[in-house]
């Protein structure tokens, strides 16, 4: 990996982490812990040259599609999209205010978002349909979809997981934010994901795992998957920490629903 690229990604990741906290201070109803586990993944996709996109032409036919199924956990994407000039960075200060299109749950009216990202469990099914349509059109575009590990409890995901290999959707790349905390408890206390890789292998997927907070590792895996098609869909199981960088969130089984006080955010940003 080029040292300049790595340095830039690290700088952008720190900036995105800080911006996520700043927006949470403005709008405590945002799901900050769920967003912090995705920082390095989203930064690498946009600043690492992984995604093909055009902020001046949001629906450019040659773009890669990014479908974020765990929409509540993608607040980090707001400053990234603003930085890419999908919309003005000044609008970040209006998050969750009346009249703002930046809500606690993203809406497809936000420039840069592909789909509705509210009700969990549907993103992967939508992504498989998009991937199949692109293959029928002989498009070279890829479809990335990000889901949370707790979201995999929804049965609709497993219908899509069966569908994708049968139709050889090698243009489909599923990223699982495996932060091991669901809404009200650790996933190991609800339904464990310890055998997740083996389950996907049994269903016919190409499977790889990554430390979701190691920017170089994330880049090498995403770039490798994007460049090398394997005649079947790929799943990247990203081992992450919910509330990454905020100690009390990292340790809590209730981090999904916890907020950070304004005073604590000020301390963290210092």
Number of C-alpha atoms within 10 A of each C-alpha: 9 7 9 9 16 16 13 13 21 18 12 18 23 14 15 23 22 18 20 25 27 18 21 22 20 17 19 18 15 26 24 31 28 30 25 26 29 31 27 26 24 19 28 25 18 17 17 20 14 18 21 15 20 17 15 11 12 14 14 12 13 13 18 19 24 22 23 27 26 27 27 21 28 26 29 26 24 27 23 21 19 18 12 18 15 20 18 12 16 9 14 19 14 17 20 19 12 9 9 13 18 20 20 21 19 23 17 12 12 17 18 24 21 16 20 18 22 17 13 20 22 21 25 28 20 17 26 26 17 18 27 19 12 18 18 9 9 9 15 12 19 23 25 24 23 26 24 26 23 25 21 17 17 12 12 16 20 17 12 18 22 15 16 27 20 13 15 18 25 24 29 29 27 24 23 24 26 27 25 21 26 25 14 14 16 18 20 12 12 13 12 13 16 11 8 14 17 12 14 17 14 11 15 18 27 20 17 15 17 19 17 26 20 15 21 20 15 23 26 15 14 21 17 12 22 20 9 10 14 14 14 19 25 27 24 23 21 24 19 23 24 27 25 22 14 17 9 12 22 18 13 16 19 16 24 22 16 18 17 18 12 15 9 13 16 13 9 12 11 7
